[in-house]
Amino acid sequence: MSSTRSTNTPAGPSAGTAPVVVIGGGQAGLATAHTVRALGMGRPVVLEAANRPAGAWPHYYDSLTLFSPARRSALPGATFPGDPDGYPARDEVVAYLADYAARLDADIRTGHRVERVRAAGSGGFEAVTANGEVFAAPLVIAATGEFSRPHRPVLPGLDAFTGTVLHSAEYRRPEPFAGRRVVIVGGGNSAVQIAIELAAHARVTLATRHPLRFMAQRVLGRDVHLWLHRTGLDTAGWARPLLTGGKGTPVMDTGAYRDTIAKGNPDRRPMFTRLDGDQVVWSDRTRERVDVVLLATGYRPGVEYLDGLGALDANGRPRHDGGVSTTHSGLGYVGLEWQRSFASATLRGVAADARHVLSRLRERSRSGRRPARAGRTG
């Protein structure tokens, strides 16, 4: 790794060509750029909408910590500082990504929001930014990942709810909710972490469609992510229901979460029937006034710049096979949830996926093969 050039200075209507254009400068984009260099594919251009290459991390809630230890969360070529068995906090991840980008031999352009990707006459692509710059390349990797577009589900009465509605993407700290009645919709890791933090200041309920299913964070003294990797469960398709839902929403836990929720602060209840004014109507038909509904309902891939290319399905999700587009030669994805493994959308999974995708795209380019139209949607 060596020095990098980051800039938000416009370069005119035509910004030139690159061997690979990477869209997104977060963990997926940075891992992809490093892999481009490692595979000898030239010096990539990384286009990042924000003013720094850190992806969605600066926008998460203050107390967020990684769900995998530092030793399992490093990007290629740079160990994560601090306790290797510790779980880095949000600001530590932001600092790590900034340092990684500063030493990465790539042309990183911050302040460059890609508005659309179009096919070029040469068979490659052109990425067009909000300020009209055009970056041409034979290969484009969409690395804006899974966490840039908050998902707001359709819930009965939600649009007419007279209290406060916010997504977990807007939550920062618990103090503004002191003394309020809060219902959190969702039961994943972030939902539980936020609920327990809020419960010290407010009365909180987790409303979920399925019971919470706690998974041991550590097994035989080692983090579960180590065992998932060593046993192959990370990438085993048959294991996906066990790791992502099954008969309950999985939550990584050292035991503290389970014990706290068992005591009823916060409590967990079946999903409510509807919202009515400032009230929630529970499944047993009881009503309760609520101040805040917090949606911990996840995200959708932020790849709307591909809308006009024909690379997405009717729901706006990429058509791909393990991150390789099934609609366009030269187009790939890194950072999608379950792209190839349980860890695909995480720090510990993006590098392996980047190598897989770039190797397949390079092989396809050399052989002249066109993508099959079949393939799953991520």
C-alpha positions as CSV (number, residue, x, y, z in Angstrom):
1,M,0.0,0.0,0.0
2,S,1.2,3.5,-0.7
3,S,0.0,7.1,-1.0
4,T,-3.4,8.0,-2.5
5,R,-4.9,11.0,-4.0
6,S,-8.3,12.1,-2.8
7,T,-10.0,15.1,-4.4
8,N,-13.4,16.7,-4.8
9,T,-12.2,19.1,-7.5
10,P,-14.2,18.8,-10.7
11,A,-12.1,17.7,-13.7
12,G,-14.5,18.9,-16.4
13,P,-17.2,17.1,-18.4
14,S,-14.9,14.2,-19.3
15,A,-12.8,12.9,-16.5
16,G,-11.0,10.3,-18.5
17,T,-10.7,6.5,-18.4
18,A,-9.6,3.9,-15.9
19,P,-9.1,0.1,-16.0
20,V,-11.7,-0.2,-13.2
21,V,-14.2,2.2,-11.8
22,V,-15.3,1.4,-8.2
23,I,-18.5,3.2,-7.1
24,G,-18.4,3.7,-3.3
25,G,-15.5,4.4,-1.0
26,G,-16.5,2.5,2.1
27,Q,-15.3,-0.9,3.3
28,A,-16.4,-2.7,0.1
29,G,-15.0,-0.1,-2.3
30,L,-11.6,0.2,-0.5
31,A,-11.2,-3.6,-0.4
32,T,-12.1,-3.8,-4.1
33,A,-9.6,-1.1,-5.0
34,H,-6.8,-2.9,-3.0
35,T,-7.7,-6.2,-4.8
36,V,-7.6,-4.5,-8.2
37,R,-4.0,-3.5,-7.5
38,A,-3.1,-6.9,-6.0
39,L,-4.4,-8.7,-9.1
40,G,-2.3,-6.4,-11.4
41,M,-5.3,-4.9,-13.0
42,G,-4.1,-1.3,-13.0
43,R,-4.9,1.7,-10.8
44,P,-8.6,2.0,-10.2
45,V,-10.7,5.2,-9.8
46,V,-12.9,5.1,-6.6
47,L,-15.9,7.5,-6.7
48,E,-17.2,8.3,-3.3
49,A,-20.3,10.6,-2.7
50,A,-19.3,11.8,0.7
51,N,-16.4,14.1,1.7
52,R,-14.3,11.2,3.1
53,P,-13.9,7.5,2.3
54,A,-15.7,5.8,5.2
55,G,-19.0,4.6,3.7
56,A,-22.0,4.5,6.0
57,W,-19.9,4.2,9.2
58,P,-19.9,7.9,10.2
59,H,-23.7,7.9,10.2
60,Y,-24.3,5.0,12.5
61,Y,-25.3,5.5,16.2
62,D,-22.6,6.6,18.6
63,S,-22.3,3.4,20.6
64,L,-22.2,0.9,17.7
65,T,-19.6,-1.8,18.0
66,L,-18.6,-4.4,15.4
67,F,-20.2,-7.8,15.8
68,S,-16.9,-9.5,14.8
69,P,-13.5,-9.0,16.6
70,A,-10.7,-6.8,15.3
71,R,-8.6,-9.7,14.1
72,R,-11.4,-10.9,11.9
73,S,-12.4,-7.4,10.7
74,A,-9.2,-6.2,8.9
75,L,-9.1,-5.3,5.3
76,P,-6.3,-6.8,3.2
77,G,-2.9,-5.4,3.8
78,A,-3.6,-3.6,7.1
79,T,-4.3,-5.1,10.6
80,F,-6.9,-3.5,12.8
81,P,-5.2,-1.7,15.6
82,G,-5.9,-2.4,19.3
83,D,-6.9,-5.6,21.0
84,P,-7.2,-8.3,18.3
85,D,-10.0,-10.0,20.3
86,G,-11.8,-6.8,21.0
87,Y,-14.9,-5.4,19.2
88,P,-14.0,-2.0,17.6
89,A,-16.4,0.9,18.1
90,R,-17.8,3.0,15.3
91,D,-15.2,5.8,15.5
92,E,-12.4,3.3,15.5
93,V,-13.7,1.8,12.3
94,V,-14.0,5.3,10.7
95,A,-10.4,6.1,11.7
96,Y,-9.3,2.7,10.4
97,L,-11.0,3.2,7.0
98,A,-9.6,6.7,6.7
99,D,-6.1,5.5,7.3
100,Y,-6.5,2.6,4.9
101,A,-7.7,4.9,2.2
102,A,-4.8,7.3,2.8
103,R,-2.3,4.5,2.1
104,L,-4.1,2.9,-0.7
105,D,-2.6,3.2,-4.2
106,A,-5.8,4.2,-5.9
107,D,-7.4,7.4,-7.4
108,I,-10.0,8.1,-4.8
109,R,-12.4,11.0,-5.7
110,T,-14.5,12.2,-2.7
111,G,-17.5,14.4,-3.3
112,H,-18.2,12.5,-6.5
113,R,-21.8,11.1,-6.4
114,V,-22.5,8.8,-9.3
115,E,-26.0,9.5,-10.6
116,R,-26.1,6.9,-13.4
117,V,-24.0,4.3,-15.2
118,R,-24.6,3.9,-18.9
119,A,-23.3,1.5,-21.5
120,A,-20.5,2.8,-23.7
121,G,-20.2,2.2,-27.4
122,S,-16.9,0.3,-26.8
123,G,-18.6,-2.3,-24.7
124,G,-17.6,-0.8,-21.5
125,F,-19.3,1.7,-19.2
126,E,-19.5,5.4,-18.3
127,A,-20.1,6.5,-14.8
128,V,-21.7,10.0,-14.7
129,T,-21.4,12.0,-11.6
130,A,-23.8,14.7,-10.2
131,N,-21.5,17.5,-11.5
132,G,-21.5,16.0,-15.0
133,E,-18.1,14.3,-15.0
134,V,-17.8,11.1,-17.0
135,F,-15.5,8.2,-16.0
136,A,-15.1,5.5,-18.6
137,A,-13.9,1.9,-17.9
138,P,-14.3,-1.6,-19.2
139,L,-15.1,-2.8,-15.7
140,V,-17.4,-1.2,-13.1
141,I,-17.8,-2.5,-9.5
142,A,-20.9,-1.3,-7.6
143,A,-19.6,-1.2,-4.1
144,T,-22.1,1.1,-2.4
145,G,-23.2,-2.0,-0.5
146,E,-26.2,-2.8,1.6
147,F,-26.4,0.1,4.1
148,S,-27.0,3.3,2.2
149,R,-30.7,3.1,1.6
150,P,-32.8,2.7,4.9
151,H,-35.8,0.4,4.4
152,R,-39.1,1.7,5.7
153,P,-41.7,-1.1,5.7
154,V,-45.4,-0.7,5.0
155,L,-47.1,-1.0,8.4
156,P,-50.8,-0.4,9.1
157,G,-51.3,3.1,10.4
158,L,-47.6,4.1,10.2
159,D,-48.1,7.0,7.8
160,A,-50.8,8.5,10.0
161,F,-49.1,7.9,13.4
162,T,-49.0,11.1,15.3
163,G,-45.9,10.4,17.3
164,T,-42.3,10.3,16.1
165,V,-41.2,7.8,13.5
166,L,-37.6,7.4,12.7
167,H,-35.3,4.7,11.2
168,S,-32.4,3.3,13.1
169,A,-30.2,5.1,10.6
170,E,-31.3,8.4,12.2
171,Y,-30.7,7.3,15.8
172,R,-27.6,8.5,17.4
173,R,-27.8,8.4,21.2
174,P,-30.4,7.6,24.0
175,E,-30.6,10.9,25.9
176,P,-33.2,12.7,23.7
177,F,-35.6,9.8,24.4
178,A,-35.5,10.1,28.2
179,G,-38.9,9.3,29.8
180,R,-40.6,8.4,26.5
181,R,-42.4,5.3,25.4
182,V,-40.6,3.7,22.5
183,V,-41.4,0.7,20.3
184,I,-38.6,-0.7,18.2
185,V,-39.7,-2.6,15.1
186,G,-37.2,-5.3,14.3
187,G,-35.0,-7.8,16.2
188,G,-31.6,-8.0,14.7
189,N,-28.3,-7.1,16.3
190,S,-28.6,-3.4,16.0
191,A,-32.3,-3.4,17.1
192,V,-31.3,-5.2,20.3
193,Q,-28.2,-3.1,20.9
194,I,-30.3,0.1,20.6
195,A,-33.1,-1.2,22.7
196,I,-30.9,-2.1,25.6
197,E,-29.1,1.3,25.4
198,L,-32.5,3.1,25.3
199,A,-34.0,1.1,28.1
200,A,-31.7,2.9,30.6
201,H,-33.5,6.2,29.7
202,A,-37.0,5.2,28.4
203,R,-39.6,2.4,28.5
204,V,-38.8,0.2,25.5
205,T,-40.4,-2.7,23.7
206,L,-39.0,-4.8,20.8
207,A,-41.8,-5.7,18.4
208,T,-40.9,-8.6,16.2
209,R,-42.7,-11.1,14.0
210,H,-40.6,-14.0,15.3
211,P,-39.0,-14.7,18.7
212,L,-35.5,-13.6,19.2
213,R,-32.9,-16.3,18.7
214,F,-29.7,-15.7,20.6
215,M,-26.5,-17.1,19.1
216,A,-23.4,-17.4,21.2
217,Q,-20.9,-14.8,20.4
218,R,-18.1,-17.0,21.6
219,V,-17.8,-20.8,21.4
220,L,-15.0,-22.6,23.3
221,G,-13.5,-19.3,24.1
222,R,-13.3,-18.2,20.4
223,D,-15.5,-15.8,18.5
224,V,-18.2,-17.5,16.5
225,H,-17.0,-15.9,13.3
226,L,-13.9,-17.9,13.5
227,W,-15.9,-21.1,13.6
228,L,-18.2,-20.0,10.8
229,H,-15.2,-19.5,8.6
230,R,-13.4,-22.7,9.6
231,T,-16.4,-24.9,9.3
232,G,-17.5,-23.5,5.9
233,L,-20.9,-22.4,7.3
234,D,-20.1,-18.9,6.1
235,T,-20.7,-19.9,2.5
236,A,-23.0,-23.0,2.8
237,G,-26.2,-22.3,1.1
238,W,-28.1,-24.7,3.3
239,A,-27.0,-22.9,6.4
240,R,-28.4,-19.6,5.4
241,P,-31.8,-20.0,7.0
242,L,-30.1,-21.0,10.3
243,L,-27.9,-17.9,10.2
244,T,-30.3,-15.3,8.9
245,G,-33.7,-16.2,10.3
246,G,-34.9,-19.8,10.5
247,K,-37.5,-19.9,13.4
248,G,-36.3,-16.7,14.9
249,T,-34.3,-13.6,14.3
250,P,-30.7,-14.3,15.2
251,V,-28.8,-12.0,17.6
252,M,-25.1,-12.4,18.4
253,D,-24.9,-12.4,22.2
254,T,-22.4,-13.0,25.0
255,G,-25.3,-13.7,27.3
256,A,-25.9,-10.1,28.5
257,Y,-28.6,-9.4,25.9
258,R,-30.6,-12.5,26.7
259,D,-30.5,-11.8,30.4
260,T,-31.4,-8.2,30.1
261,I,-34.4,-8.9,27.8
262,A,-35.5,-11.8,30.1
263,K,-35.8,-9.3,32.9
264,G,-38.2,-7.2,30.8
265,N,-36.2,-4.0,30.3
266,P,-36.6,-3.8,27.4
267,D,-39.3,-6.4,26.8
268,R,-40.1,-8.3,23.5
269,R,-43.6,-8.7,22.2
270,P,-45.2,-10.1,19.0
271,M,-45.6,-7.5,16.2
272,F,-48.4,-5.1,16.8
273,T,-51.5,-5.2,14.7
274,R,-51.6,-1.6,13.7
275,L,-51.0,2.0,14.8
276,D,-53.9,4.3,15.5
277,G,-53.2,7.9,16.1
278,D,-50.7,8.0,18.9
279,Q,-51.5,4.4,20.0
280,V,-50.2,1.0,19.2
281,V,-52.7,-1.9,19.0
282,W,-51.1,-5.0,20.2
283,S,-51.9,-8.6,19.0
284,D,-54.0,-9.2,22.1
285,R,-56.1,-6.1,21.1
286,T,-54.8,-4.0,24.0
287,R,-54.0,-0.4,23.2
288,E,-51.1,1.7,24.5
289,R,-50.0,5.3,23.9
290,V,-46.5,5.4,22.3
291,D,-44.2,8.4,21.8
292,V,-41.7,6.9,19.3
293,V,-41.7,4.1,16.7
294,L,-38.1,3.3,15.8
295,L,-37.7,1.2,12.6
296,A,-34.8,-1.1,12.9
297,T,-35.8,-2.7,9.7
298,G,-32.6,-2.8,7.7
299,Y,-31.5,-1.4,4.4
300,R,-31.7,-2.0,0.7
301,P,-28.8,-1.9,-1.8
302,G,-28.0,1.6,-2.8
303,V,-27.5,1.0,-6.5
304,E,-30.2,3.2,-8.0
305,Y,-27.6,4.6,-10.4
306,L,-28.0,1.3,-12.3
307,D,-31.7,1.8,-12.9
308,G,-31.4,2.8,-16.5
309,L,-28.9,0.1,-17.3
310,G,-31.2,-2.9,-17.0
311,A,-29.1,-4.6,-14.4
312,L,-31.7,-4.6,-11.6
313,D,-34.9,-6.5,-11.1
314,A,-38.3,-5.0,-10.6
315,N,-37.6,-4.5,-6.9
316,G,-34.3,-2.6,-7.6
317,R,-32.1,-5.4,-6.5
318,P,-29.0,-6.5,-8.6
319,R,-29.2,-9.5,-10.8
320,H,-26.0,-11.4,-10.1
321,D,-24.3,-14.7,-9.5
322,G,-22.0,-14.4,-6.5
323,G,-21.5,-10.7,-7.2
324,V,-21.0,-11.1,-11.0
325,S,-23.7,-9.4,-13.1
326,T,-25.9,-11.9,-15.0
327,T,-27.0,-9.0,-17.3
328,H,-23.8,-7.1,-18.3
329,S,-20.2,-8.2,-19.0
330,G,-17.8,-6.1,-17.0
331,L,-20.2,-5.3,-14.2
332,G,-19.8,-6.6,-10.6
333,Y,-20.9,-6.0,-7.1
334,V,-19.2,-6.1,-3.7
335,G,-20.8,-5.6,-0.3
336,L,-24.2,-7.0,-0.8
337,E,-25.9,-9.0,2.0
338,W,-25.3,-12.7,1.5
339,Q,-23.6,-12.0,-1.9
340,R,-21.5,-15.2,-1.3
341,S,-21.5,-15.7,2.4
342,F,-22.9,-14.7,5.8
343,A,-20.1,-12.1,6.0
344,S,-20.5,-10.6,2.5
345,A,-21.8,-7.2,3.8
346,T,-19.2,-6.9,6.6
347,L,-15.6,-5.8,7.0
348,R,-14.5,-9.4,7.3
349,G,-16.2,-10.6,4.1
350,V,-15.7,-7.9,1.5
351,A,-12.1,-8.7,0.5
352,A,-12.8,-12.4,-0.3
353,D,-15.8,-11.3,-2.4
354,A,-13.9,-8.6,-4.2
355,R,-11.2,-11.1,-5.3
356,H,-13.9,-13.6,-6.4
357,V,-15.7,-11.0,-8.5
358,L,-12.7,-9.4,-10.1
359,S,-11.1,-12.7,-10.9
360,R,-14.3,-13.9,-12.7
361,L,-14.7,-10.6,-14.5
362,R,-11.1,-10.7,-15.7
363,E,-11.6,-14.3,-16.8
364,R,-14.8,-13.4,-18.6
365,S,-13.1,-10.5,-20.3
366,R,-10.2,-12.6,-21.6
367,S,-12.4,-15.3,-22.9
368,G,-14.9,-13.0,-24.5
369,R,-17.8,-14.8,-22.8
370,R,-21.1,-13.0,-22.3
371,P,-23.0,-13.3,-19.0
372,A,-25.9,-15.8,-18.9
373,R,-29.2,-14.1,-18.4
374,A,-30.1,-16.5,-15.7
375,G,-29.0,-16.0,-12.1
376,R,-30.3,-15.0,-8.8
377,T,-31.1,-11.6,-7.5
378,G,-29.3,-10.5,-4.4
